[in-house]
Every structure is written in C-alpha cells, then in structure tokens.
Amino acid sequence: MNDLQTFFTKLAAWEGKPVAALAAPWNRSDPRAIASDFRRAFGRSGITACPLSLPASVTNQSTGNRVAEFVASQIGPELRHFRIEPLVGPGYPDKRLRRIRGGRAFAMELKATGRFNPRSSNRIVLLSASAKLRREFRGPVSHLLVTICYRRRRGQLWVQAARLEFLMPTTRVNVRLEASVSRRLLSQDPGAFFWIGKLDREIPSGRRRTSALAAGRRRRNSAATI
C-alpha cells in the first residue's frame, strides 16, 4: 500500500522525470469553501430535475464520461467563487478548479457511478502518468475527486448527488504495475514468431467448403483406426 505522494515519487523514477511534489495538503478553508459553493450551485442548476438521455448501446465508461461532462457544464456556470476550466487531452486530471479570488488552481477529477457502495473494493483509477499534471500545474497541487451518483430510468440518467473527496499526500492508494504491447512493438521485436495458417485466404463456398471439411473428417477417422 502506498500513499499519493510516494506514488508520485515512484512514478517519476519510472517516467525518467525529476521528482516533484505533485500532491499538496489542503488547508482548512478551501475544502469548506469549495463544498459550500458546489452545494449552492448544485441547487441553483436544477440538475436533479434535468435527466440526461443516453442510448442503451453506450458503454459504461462512455456513460461515466458523459455524466461527468454533463454535471460540469450544468454546475460550472452556477459557481460564484470558483471556476471549472477545461483541460486539453486525455489523462489526469479532467479539469482545473480555480479560485476566482487569488487564482489558486486545484486538480479536479470527475467520476460517475450508478451505485455508491462505501464497502466496494472495485478499482477507481486516478492516473498512470504525470505528463498532463506537470504540464497544466506548477508546484504542489491539491487534488479533488468528485464522484457523481446517478440512477438510470427508461434510457434516462438522473443525477442524484455528488461526493467531494479532498485527497491528501497521505491518502492511501493501490498501485498496479502493468505492461502492454502493441502490434507495432511486436513487429519490431527480434524474438521468434511463427504464422499458422494464412491471412486473407479465400474461403471456399458451398459444396467445396463442405467437401473439404468432409475430407478432413475422413482423414481423422482413418488415422484413428490405424
């Protein structure tokens, strides 16, 4: 088990980047101020009475992304003391939350779930790379995780609540090391490989294909009787 700051230190070594204090502790006033502003914006926006329509074919991941964007677009204009700013490109964090007075910036990640279970051990992935965080922020930054809870009814999603979690450098995190490959990497690998069969082979149609299958069965049957 690691904490958030330790993870950033190890991540820097993996990425070959200088170690940086990427996680700052929250002061006493900011979490209360953010929660108060969000609570009032949540009420003013009327978001709980405005369902989001999504086709059933939309994947769970895409649903979460759309719900997050929907909530940000509805609540953002109603904030009085903070501003939600978009960040370009994939990766962590989704948004920048900026305090209007003083201009202090916070990393804000949005997640969505159809069922909030405080005992669930399902993984909630925060980040696997620091490039976007390093590019968009300077110095230690405080991290806000917003979990949006919704219910689905007849093809519509109804936002019910939002949970604001103010992460600290000491926040415990699970770290999973993963290795991935691509067809491009594999094609450049000097290791041995073998093709079995032939790609783009013309598929026999009708009687020819049936005859070939029957011939194969006869060969297997005759071999079994030897």
C-alpha positions in Angstrom: 0.0 0.0 0.0 1.3 3.4 -1.0 0.2 7.0 -0.4 -0.3 9.5 -3.1 3.0 11.4 -2.6 5.0 8.1 -2.5 3.3 7.1 -5.7 4.3 10.3 -7.5 7.9 9.8 -6.4 8.0 6.2 -7.8 6.2 7.3 -10.9 8.9 10.0 -11.6 11.5 7.2 -11.5 9.5 5.1 -13.9 9.0 8.1 -16.3 12.6 9.3 -16.0 11.5 12.7 -14.8 12.7 14.8 -11.9 11.0 14.1 -8.6 8.4 16.8 -7.9 6.0 17.4 -5.0 2.8 16.9 -7.1 0.5 16.5 -4.1 -0.1 19.3 -1.7 -2.1 19.2 1.6 -5.4 21.0 1.7 -5.6 24.0 4.1 -8.6 24.3 6.4 -10.6 26.9 4.5 -10.5 25.6 0.9 -12.5 22.4 1.3 -15.3 24.1 3.2 -15.4 27.0 0.6 -15.5 24.6 -2.3 -18.1 22.3 -0.8 -20.3 25.4 0.1 -20.0 26.8 -3.4 -20.7 23.4 -5.1 -23.7 22.8 -2.8 -25.3 26.1 -3.7 -24.5 25.6 -7.4 -26.0 22.1 -7.3 -29.3 23.5 -6.1 -29.4 26.5 -8.4 -28.7 24.4 -11.5 -31.7 22.2 -11.0 -29.6 19.3 -12.3 -31.6 16.7 -10.4 -34.7 17.6 -12.4 -32.9 17.5 -15.8 -32.3 14.0 -17.0 -29.5 13.1 -19.4 -30.7 10.9 -22.3 -28.3 8.2 -23.5 -28.9 5.2 -25.8 -28.6 1.7 -24.3 -25.6 1.0 -26.6 -23.4 3.5 -24.8 -20.6 1.7 -22.8 -20.2 2.1 -19.0 -17.0 4.1 -19.5 -18.6 6.4 -22.0 -21.6 6.8 -19.8 -19.4 7.9 -16.9 -17.6 10.4 -19.1 -20.8 11.9 -20.4 -22.3 12.2 -17.0 -19.2 13.9 -15.7 -19.2 16.4 -18.6 -23.0 17.0 -18.1 -22.5 17.8 -14.4 -19.6 20.1 -15.0 -21.5 22.0 -17.8 -24.5 22.4 -15.5 -22.9 23.3 -12.2 -19.9 25.3 -13.6 -21.9 28.4 -14.6 -23.6 28.5 -11.2 -20.4 28.6 -9.1 -19.7 32.0 -7.6 -16.3 31.7 -6.0 -14.7 29.0 -8.2 -14.4 28.3 -11.9 -14.2 25.0 -13.7 -11.7 25.2 -16.5 -11.3 22.6 -19.3 -8.0 20.8 -19.9 -6.9 19.6 -23.3 -6.1 16.0 -24.0 -6.6 12.7 -22.2 -5.2 11.8 -18.8 -5.4 13.1 -15.3 -6.9 15.4 -14.2 -10.2 16.0 -16.1 -10.5 19.7 -15.1 -8.8 22.5 -13.3 -10.8 24.1 -10.5 -9.7 27.7 -10.0 -10.5 30.0 -7.1 -11.6 33.3 -8.6 -10.1 35.4 -5.8 -6.4 34.8 -5.8 -6.4 32.4 -8.7 -5.2 29.3 -6.9 -5.7 26.2 -9.0 -6.7 22.6 -8.0 -6.7 19.4 -9.9 -10.2 18.1 -10.3 -11.1 14.6 -11.4 -14.7 13.5 -12.1 -16.1 10.0 -11.8 -19.6 8.7 -12.1 -21.4 5.7 -10.6 -24.8 4.2 -10.7 -24.5 2.8 -7.2 -22.3 4.2 -4.4 -21.2 1.5 -2.1 -18.7 2.6 0.6 -17.6 -1.0 1.1 -16.8 -1.7 -2.5 -13.2 -2.6 -3.3 -13.6 -2.0 -7.1 -10.7 0.0 -8.5 -11.2 3.7 -9.2 -8.3 4.6 -11.5 -6.8 8.0 -10.9 -3.8 8.2 -13.1 -0.9 6.2 -14.6 1.2 9.1 -16.0 2.1 12.6 -14.7 2.6 14.4 -18.1 -0.7 16.3 -18.1 -0.5 17.2 -14.4 3.1 18.5 -14.8 2.0 20.5 -17.9 -1.0 22.1 -16.5 0.1 22.9 -12.9 3.1 24.5 -11.3 4.3 23.4 -7.9 2.5 21.2 -5.4 -1.2 20.9 -6.2 -4.2 19.8 -4.2 -6.4 17.1 -5.6 -10.2 17.0 -5.7 -12.1 13.8 -6.6 -15.8 14.4 -7.4 -18.0 11.3 -7.6 -21.3 11.8 -9.3 -24.1 9.4 -8.3 -26.9 8.8 -10.8 -29.9 6.5 -11.4 -31.0 5.1 -14.8 -34.6 5.0 -15.7 -36.0 4.1 -19.1 -33.0 5.3 -21.1 -32.5 8.4 -19.0 -29.9 9.2 -16.3 -30.9 11.2 -13.3 -28.2 12.8 -11.3 -28.9 12.5 -7.6 -25.8 13.6 -5.6 -22.1 14.3 -5.8 -19.4 13.4 -3.3 -16.4 15.7 -3.0 -13.2 14.0 -1.7 -10.3 16.2 -0.9 -7.2 13.9 -1.4 -4.1 14.5 0.7 -0.4 13.5 0.1 -1.0 10.8 2.7 -4.2 9.4 1.0 -3.7 5.7 0.6 -3.6 4.4 -3.0 -3.2 1.0 -4.6 -0.6 0.8 -7.3 -0.7 -1.8 -10.1 2.2 -2.2 -12.4 1.1 -3.1 -15.9 3.0 -4.0 -19.1 1.3 -3.6 -22.5 2.3 -4.3 -26.1 1.1 -3.2 -29.5 1.2 -4.8 -32.9 3.8 -2.2 -33.8 6.1 -3.1 -30.9 5.7 -6.8 -31.5 6.6 -6.4 -35.2 9.8 -4.7 -34.2 10.7 -7.3 -31.6 13.7 -9.5 -32.6 12.2 -12.5 -30.9 10.9 -15.5 -32.9 7.4 -15.7 -34.2 5.5 -18.1 -36.5 2.4 -17.8 -38.6 0.0 -20.8 -38.6 -2.4 -20.7 -41.5 -2.6 -17.8 -44.0 -4.3 -14.4 -43.7 -6.7 -13.3 -46.4 -7.1 -16.8 -47.7 -10.1 -17.2 -49.9 -12.9 -19.0 -48.1 -14.3 -21.9 -50.1 -18.0 -21.5 -50.6 -20.9 -24.0 -50.6 -20.0 -27.5 -51.8 -16.3 -27.0 -52.0 -16.1 -26.0 -48.3 -18.3 -28.9 -47.3 -16.2 -31.4 -49.3 -13.0 -30.1 -47.7 -14.5 -30.5 -44.2 -15.7 -34.0 -45.0 -12.3 -34.9 -46.4 -10.7 -33.7 -43.2 -13.1 -35.8 -41.1 -12.3 -38.9 -43.2 -8.6 -38.4 -42.7 -9.0 -38.1 -39.0 -11.3 -41.2 -38.8 -8.9 -43.3 -40.9 -6.0 -42.2 -38.8 -7.9 -43.2 -35.6 -8.5 -46.7 -36.9 -4.8 -47.5 -37.7 
